[in-house]
Amino acid sequence: MAYTQWYKEMAVYQIWPRSFCDGNGDGIGDLWGVLEKLDYIKSLNVDAIWFSPLYPSPNADYGYDIADYKSIHPDFGDLELFRRVLEEAHKRGLKVFMDLVVNHSSDEHPWFRESRSAKDSPYHDYYYWRPGRKGPLGKRLPPNNWTSLFEGGAWEYDSNLDEYYLHLFAKKQPDLNMSNPKVRAEVKDILRFWLDLGVDGFREDVITFTGKAPGLPNSYPKLPIANGMKYFSNRPEVYDYLREFRDEVLSGYDCFTVGESPLTTADIALRYVTEGENKVLDEMISFSHMEADCFMTDMIRRPFDLKKMKRAFSEWQYKLAGRGWNALYIENHDHARIISRYGSEEYPAESGKMLAAMYILQRGTPFIYQGQEIGMTNIRLPEIGMYKDVASHNNYRIFSKLLGKKKAMELLQYSSRENARTPVQWDSSANAGFSSTRPWFSVNPNYTAVNVAAQEADPGSLLNFYRSLLSYRKSSPLVLYGEYRELYPEDNSFYTYERSYQGKRLLVICHFSSVPHGFMAPADMELIKGRLLFSNYKTHSFNGNGFIARPWELRVYEL
């Protein structure tokens, strides 16, 4: 089957189901809530929904530890309800993507339970079971010195087998051994199950971790988090696995795939997404532009560096131009809220609109995360006991040892991904209209001011700005397919770029500061003759061929 290009023109809305909308009154978001909000989602002018995991899970990593790949968690509903959501989404022209999590499963998955039952179990090689090493004075040591991203060392000892299993994330997330053909056959069966049910594609979680170096060697110099990454990230085997999945399953369906890949460059991404017969993914989710205020991990904080962010966006725009297609995002379930990071809580509407245009008007498929469209912000919980996420507790444990508890708490309040997991703020009623009962997690106190209902009633709201912006993108070949060129890359206050297509040009001017700065357009771009398409202020003056930019000002001109 020939692949269509519909994914290039779509926009995607990500739902983290536990916090989206509670439809049955138990305090947990669910598919009943999604069904209730499908018309709202459609009104945003998006074309698809990506569901973070809906599968049965013990929730050690809130759904990313899967105990059954072919069912729905009872908290969210059941397969019959999912079919109804799928049918109603399709009636509204919305495609539906599932989260494919096959680097690891839950330790409560039947495969893992069987694998640890005996060394000669047919499932034992579904996972990485290895004997320990002998250390000084005969001390038992793990098979190698790798460390996990979530919970200390990457190996957990099983006394019944006298072996260790590998977990690159939480202890309850054992890594699947993708080099085993039987595991790959299981993955292909999972893909077919959901595609035959009618889903339209997959977001593939940390898919570039699925290949491990033969022999699982020690890694030096040793790092406290993710030590050994060079032996389990973007290994050559990953391409082969994805090639097999595409050739033997995905090529038989008109579907979409986007891979998630931490610490991946545009050059590495091109191995997977270069268009033509060798392509194995349609898009790759990049993290590099989200490192403008941190180092490697969101917890290691640095002052926001606009030039670093611009370099990251531009590198992917330039290198993938004419070769692959970008996945564009500024928020998801794994990052703190963007207004609290790259924007300004003092100017939430202005900075929120600027940030929206900044990334949505680039070339690629935009992803919008639930609550982003109304400008939800960080919650900053005061005590570690109020956090529920395994990654939050792991980061606090590590950084409190390094920097002390007070500093670790400050870093967590700023960077925790749980900032993005507070219940969506639907209105100003109790529990933010998310649920008729106490929600499973804390609601941001600002819900009385920041909510969907209030912004529905305001034509100038951030919500209605997102609608206008996404509508324009959908109808504009200039935005969809135009060339990208960054202007003034060394400027510390503005991110400015041009889009051009068939003689038309778009100039996007984004001011990243609460302090006014002067902006001057290039001589061949006469602003006063241009058509102002988008702005976040009601009045606009000029100073020659430029203007004095107000806090977080956005101007988008068609020239």
C-alpha positions in Angstrom: 0.0 0.0 0.0 1.3 3.4 -0.9 1.7 5.8 2.1 -0.3 9.0 1.9 0.9 12.3 3.1 -2.0 13.2 5.3 0.1 13.3 8.4 2.0 16.3 7.1 -1.1 18.4 7.1 -2.6 17.3 10.4 -2.3 18.7 14.0 -2.4 16.2 16.9 -4.0 16.6 20.3 -2.3 14.6 23.1 -4.5 13.1 25.9 -2.9 11.9 29.1 -6.2 10.1 30.0 -5.9 10.0 33.8 -6.0 13.8 34.0 -8.2 14.8 31.0 -11.8 14.4 32.1 -13.6 12.2 34.6 -16.8 11.0 33.0 -17.9 8.4 35.7 -17.3 10.4 38.8 -14.5 8.3 40.4 -11.9 11.1 40.4 -9.9 9.6 37.5 -10.0 10.7 33.9 -11.4 8.1 31.5 -12.9 7.3 28.1 -16.3 8.5 29.1 -14.8 11.9 29.7 -13.1 11.8 26.3 -16.4 10.9 24.6 -17.9 13.9 26.3 -15.2 16.2 25.0 -14.8 15.0 21.4 -16.6 18.0 20.1 -14.4 20.3 22.1 -11.3 18.6 20.7 -12.6 18.9 17.2 -13.3 22.6 17.7 -9.6 23.2 18.3 -9.0 22.5 14.6 -6.9 19.4 15.2 -7.1 16.3 13.1 -6.0 13.5 15.4 -5.8 12.3 19.0 -2.8 10.6 20.5 -3.7 8.7 23.7 -1.0 8.2 26.2 -1.3 4.6 27.4 -4.8 3.3 28.0 -3.8 -0.3 28.7 -4.1 -2.2 32.0 -1.2 -1.3 34.2 -0.2 -1.3 37.9 0.7 2.4 37.3 4.3 2.2 38.5 4.9 4.7 35.7 1.2 5.7 35.1 0.5 3.5 32.2 3.9 3.2 30.7 4.2 -0.1 32.5 1.8 -2.3 30.6 0.4 -5.5 31.9 -1.8 -6.3 28.9 -1.2 -4.8 25.4 -4.6 -5.8 24.0 -7.1 -4.3 26.5 -8.1 -1.1 28.3 -7.4 -0.2 31.9 -10.7 -0.6 34.0 -10.0 3.0 35.3 -10.6 4.2 31.7 -13.3 1.9 30.5 -13.1 -1.2 28.4 -12.6 -2.2 24.8 -16.3 -1.7 23.9 -16.1 1.9 25.2 -12.8 2.4 23.3 -14.5 1.2 20.1 -17.2 3.7 20.7 -14.7 6.5 21.2 -12.9 5.4 18.1 -16.1 5.4 16.0 -17.2 8.8 17.3 -13.7 10.3 16.7 -13.7 9.0 13.1 -17.2 10.4 12.6 -15.7 13.8 13.4 -12.8 13.4 11.1 -10.4 12.7 14.0 -7.8 10.0 13.6 -6.7 8.1 16.7 -3.1 7.0 17.6 -2.2 4.7 20.4 1.0 4.8 22.5 3.2 1.8 21.7 5.4 0.9 24.7 7.6 -2.0 23.8 11.0 -1.2 25.1 9.7 -2.6 28.4 6.5 -4.1 29.9 5.2 -4.2 33.4 6.6 -6.8 35.8 3.0 -7.9 36.2 2.7 -8.8 32.5 2.1 -12.6 32.0 5.3 -12.7 29.9 7.4 -11.5 32.8 5.7 -13.6 35.4 6.5 -16.6 33.2 10.0 -15.5 32.5 10.9 -15.4 36.2 9.2 -18.8 36.9 12.2 -20.8 35.7 15.4 -20.4 33.7 14.1 -22.9 31.2 10.8 -21.1 30.7 10.0 -20.3 27.1 9.5 -16.7 28.2 12.8 -16.4 30.1 14.5 -14.9 27.0 11.7 -12.4 26.5 13.7 -10.2 28.9 17.3 -9.6 29.8 18.1 -12.0 32.6 21.7 -12.3 33.5 23.8 -13.8 36.3 25.6 -11.4 38.6 29.3 -10.7 38.8 31.6 -11.5 41.7 33.2 -8.4 43.3 35.8 -7.9 45.9 35.6 -10.5 48.7 33.0 -12.4 46.7 30.4 -9.7 46.9 27.5 -10.2 44.4 27.4 -7.4 41.9 24.9 -6.7 39.0 25.8 -7.9 35.5 27.1 -4.5 34.5 27.4 -0.9 35.8 24.4 0.6 33.9 22.1 2.9 35.8 18.4 3.4 35.1 16.7 6.6 34.3 14.2 6.3 37.2 15.4 4.0 40.0 19.1 3.7 40.7 20.9 0.8 39.2 19.5 -0.8 36.0 19.4 -4.3 37.4 17.1 -6.0 39.9 18.0 -9.2 41.7 15.7 -12.2 41.8 16.7 -14.6 44.6 14.6 -17.5 43.2 16.5 -17.5 39.9 19.8 -16.1 41.3 19.7 -13.8 38.3 19.2 -10.1 37.6 16.8 -8.5 35.1 17.4 -5.3 33.3 15.2 -2.2 33.7 16.3 1.0 32.1 13.4 2.8 33.8 11.5 1.7 37.0 12.1 -1.6 38.7 8.6 -2.6 37.7 9.4 -1.9 34.0 11.7 -4.8 32.9 13.2 -4.3 29.4 11.9 -6.6 26.7 14.6 -8.4 24.7 13.8 -7.2 21.2 16.7 -9.3 19.8 14.5 -12.4 20.4 12.4 -13.0 17.3 9.5 -14.2 19.5 9.3 -10.8 21.1 9.3 -9.1 17.8 6.5 -11.5 16.7 4.5 -10.4 19.8 5.0 -6.7 18.8 3.8 -7.3 15.3 0.7 -9.1 16.8 0.0 -6.0 19.0 0.3 -3.7 16.0 -2.1 -5.8 13.9 -4.6 -6.0 16.8 -5.0 -2.2 17.1 -4.8 -1.5 13.4 -7.5 -4.1 12.7 -9.6 -2.5 15.4 -9.4 0.8 13.4 -6.7 2.9 15.0 -4.7 5.1 12.7 -1.2 4.7 14.0 1.2 4.8 16.9 3.5 7.1 18.9 6.4 4.7 19.8 7.7 5.3 23.3 11.5 5.4 23.7 11.7 3.2 20.7 15.4 3.9 20.1 16.3 2.1 23.3 15.0 -1.2 22.1 18.4 -2.3 20.8 21.1 -3.3 23.3 24.8 -3.9 22.6 25.8 -7.6 22.5 27.4 -8.6 25.7 25.9 -5.6 27.6 29.3 -4.2 28.4 30.2 -1.9 31.3 30.2 1.8 30.5 32.8 4.4 31.5 33.0 7.1 32.7 30.2 6.2 35.0 27.2 8.6 35.3 24.6 8.7 38.1 21.7 8.6 35.6 21.4 6.6 32.4 25.0 5.3 32.6 25.5 3.0 29.6 23.3 5.0 27.2 25.8 4.5 24.4 25.1 0.8 24.6 21.3 1.1 24.5 20.4 4.2 22.6 20.1 4.3 18.8 21.9 1.0 18.3 22.0 -0.2 14.6 19.6 -3.0 15.6 16.8 -0.5 16.2 16.6 0.3 12.5 16.4 -3.4 11.7 13.5 -3.9 14.1 11.6 -1.0 12.8 12.2 -2.1 9.2 10.7 -5.5 10.1 7.7 -3.9 11.7 7.1 -1.7 8.8 7.6 -4.3 6.1 5.6 -7.0 7.7 2.8 -5.1 9.3 2.6 -1.3 8.9 3.0 -1.3 5.1 -0.3 -3.1 4.9 -2.2 -0.2 6.5 -2.6 3.5 5.8 -1.2 4.5 9.2 1.2 6.9 10.9 4.2 6.3 13.2 6.1 8.8 15.3 9.1 7.7 17.4 10.2 9.1 20.7 13.9 9.3 21.0 15.8 11.0 23.9 19.1 12.6 23.1 18.7 12.2 19.4 20.1 14.6 16.9 18.6 15.5 13.5 21.3 13.5 11.8 20.4 10.4 13.8 16.7 11.0 13.1 17.3 11.0 9.4 18.3 7.3 9.7 14.7 6.6 10.4 12.6 9.3 8.7 14.4 10.0 5.4 11.6 9.7 2.8 11.8 6.9 0.4 11.8 3.1 0.5 14.2 3.1 3.5 12.0 5.1 5.8 10.9 3.2 8.9 9.2 6.1 10.8 7.2 9.0 9.6 8.5 11.4 12.2 10.8 11.5 15.2 10.1 13.5 18.4 13.1 15.6 19.3 14.0 16.7 22.8 16.8 19.1 21.9 14.8 22.3 21.9 13.5 21.4 25.4 17.1 21.6 26.7 17.3 25.4 26.5 16.9 25.7 30.3 18.6 22.5 31.4 21.4 20.1 30.8 20.5 16.6 29.6 17.7 16.3 32.1 15.0 18.8 33.1 16.2 18.6 36.7 19.7 20.1 36.0 18.5 23.6 35.6 20.2 26.4 33.7 19.1 30.0 32.8 16.9 29.9 29.7 19.1 30.3 26.6 17.1 31.6 23.7 20.0 31.1 21.2 20.3 27.4 22.3 16.6 26.9 21.7 16.7 28.6 18.3 19.7 26.5 17.2 17.9 23.3 18.1 14.7 24.2 16.1 16.7 25.5 13.2 19.0 22.4 13.0 16.0 20.1 12.6 14.3 22.5 10.2 17.3 22.8 8.0 18.5 19.2 8.1 15.1 17.6 7.5 14.1 20.0 4.8 13.3 18.0 1.6 14.3 14.8 3.4 12.1 14.1 6.3 9.2 15.6 8.3 9.3 17.3 11.7 7.3 16.6 14.8 6.7 19.9 16.5 5.9 20.3 20.2 6.5 22.4 23.3 4.5 20.5 25.8 3.8 16.9 26.6 3.3 14.6 29.6 7.0 14.4 30.3 7.8 18.2 30.6 6.7 21.0 32.9 4.3 23.6 31.5 5.9 25.8 28.8 4.6 29.2 30.1 6.3 28.4 33.4 9.5 27.5 31.6 10.1 29.5 28.4 7.3 32.1 28.9 6.1 34.2 31.7 3.4 33.6 34.3 3.3 37.4 34.7 2.2 37.6 31.0 0.5 34.3 30.5 -1.7 35.2 27.5 1.0 37.2 25.7 3.7 34.6 26.2 1.3 31.7 25.6 0.2 33.1 22.2 3.8 33.9 21.2 5.0 30.4 22.1 2.1 28.8 20.2 2.9 30.7 17.0 6.6 30.2 17.5 6.4 26.5 17.0 3.2 25.9 15.1 4.2 28.1 12.2 7.4 26.0 11.6 7.4 23.2 9.0 6.1 20.0 10.6 3.2 18.3 12.4 2.3 20.2 15.5 1.4 18.3 18.7 -0.7 20.1 21.3 -0.9 18.7 24.8 -4.1 18.8 26.9 -4.4 22.1 28.8 -1.7 23.8 26.7 -4.3 25.5 24.7 -5.6 27.4 27.8 -2.2 28.2 29.2 -2.1 25.8 32.2 1.0 26.5 34.4 3.1 24.6 36.9 1.6 23.7 40.2 4.7 23.7 42.5 3.6 21.3 45.2 5.3 22.1 48.5 6.1 18.6 49.8 7.7 15.5 48.2 4.9 13.4 49.7 2.4 15.2 47.4 4.1 14.0 44.3 3.1 10.6 42.9 5.5 10.0 40.0 8.4 7.5 40.2 10.6 10.0 38.3 9.9 12.8 40.7 10.8 10.7 43.7 13.9 9.4 42.0 15.1 12.9 41.1 14.4 14.2 44.6 16.4 11.3 46.1 19.4 11.9 43.8 19.4 15.7 44.0 18.7 15.9 47.7 21.9 13.9 48.3 23.9 16.2 46.0 22.3 19.6 46.8 20.2 19.2 49.9 16.5 18.8 50.3 15.5 22.4 50.0 17.3 22.9 46.7 16.1 19.5 45.4 12.5 20.6 46.2 13.0 23.9 44.3 14.3 22.0 41.2 11.4 19.5 41.4 8.8 22.3 41.7 10.2 23.8 38.5 10.9 20.8 36.4 8.7 17.9 37.5 6.7 16.4 34.7 3.8 16.2 37.2 3.3 19.9 36.5 1.8 18.7 33.3 -0.3 16.0 34.9 -2.7 18.1 37.0 -6.3 17.7 36.0 -7.4 19.7 33.0 -9.2 22.9 34.1 -12.6 22.9 32.4 -14.4 25.6 34.4 -14.3 27.4 37.8 -16.6 25.0 39.6 -15.3 22.6 42.3 -12.4 20.4 41.1 -12.0 22.6 38.0 -14.9 20.8 36.4 -12.7 17.8 35.9 -14.7 15.5 38.3 -17.7 15.5 40.5 -15.5 14.1 43.3 -12.0 14.7 44.6 -9.5 14.1 41.8 -6.8 11.5 42.0 -4.1 14.3 41.9 -3.9 18.0 43.0 -5.7 20.6 41.0 -3.8 23.8 40.2 -5.3 26.6 42.4 -5.4 29.0 39.5 -8.2 27.0 37.9 -10.8 29.7 38.9 -9.1 32.1 36.5 -7.5 29.7 34.0 -10.1 27.4 32.5 -11.8 26.4 29.3 -15.2 27.9 30.1 -13.7 31.4 30.8 -11.7 31.3 27.6 -14.6 30.1 25.4 -16.4 33.3 26.3 -13.4 35.5 25.5 -12.8 36.0 21.7 -9.2 37.2 22.5 -8.3 34.2 24.7 -5.4 31.9 24.3 -7.8 29.1 23.5 -9.4 31.0 20.6 -5.9 32.0 19.4 -4.9 28.3 19.2 -8.1 27.7 17.2 -7.4 30.5 14.7 -3.7 29.6 14.4 -4.5 25.9 13.7 -7.2 26.8 11.2 -4.8 29.1 9.4 -2.1 26.5 9.3 -4.4 23.9 7.8 -5.4 26.2 5.0 -2.0 27.6 4.2 0.4 25.9 1.8 2.9 28.5 2.8 3.0 27.2 6.4 2.5 23.6 5.5 5.2 23.3 2.8 7.1 26.6 2.7 10.9 26.8 3.2 12.2 27.9 6.6 14.9 30.5 7.1 16.0 31.8 10.5 16.9 35.5 10.8 19.2 37.0 13.4 20.3 33.7 15.0 22.6 35.6 17.4 19.9 37.8 18.8 19.2 37.2 22.5 15.7 38.7 22.6 14.0 37.6 19.4 13.3 34.4 17.5 12.6 35.5 14.0 12.1 33.3 11.0 10.8 33.5 7.4 8.6 30.9 5.6 8.5 31.2 1.8 6.5 29.4 -0.8 5.6 30.1 -4.4 6.5 33.8 -4.1 4.7 34.3 -0.8 6.5 35.0 2.4 5.7 34.9 6.1 7.7 36.7 8.7 7.3 35.4 12.3 8.7 37.7 15.0 8.7 36.3 18.6 9.9 38.5 21.5 11.2 36.5 24.4 11.4 39.1 27.2 9.3 41.0 29.7 11.5 44.0 28.9 10.9 46.1 25.8 13.4 45.7 22.9 13.8 47.3 19.6 13.2 45.2 16.5 14.3 46.1 12.9 13.1 44.0 10.0 15.4 43.3 7.0 15.3 46.0 4.3 13.6 43.7 1.8 10.7 43.1 4.2 8.6 46.3 4.6 6.5 45.7 7.6 4.2 48.6 6.9 3.2 47.0 3.6 2.7 43.6 5.0 -0.5 42.1 6.3 -0.5 41.4 10.0 -2.0 38.0 10.4 -1.4 37.3 14.1 -0.5 39.4 17.1 -1.0 39.3 20.9 -1.6 43.0 21.3 -4.5 45.1 20.0 -2.5 48.2 18.8 0.6 48.3 16.6 3.0 51.1 16.0 6.1 51.3 13.9 9.6 52.8 14.2 10.9 52.9 10.7 10.9 49.4 9.4 10.7 48.0 12.9 9.0 48.6 16.3 9.6 48.6 20.0 8.5 45.1 21.1 6.4 45.0 24.2 6.6 42.1 26.7 6.4 38.8 24.9 5.1 40.4 21.8 4.3 38.4 18.7 3.8 39.7 15.2 3.3 37.5 12.1 3.3 39.3 8.8 2.4 38.0 5.3 4.6 39.8 2.9 
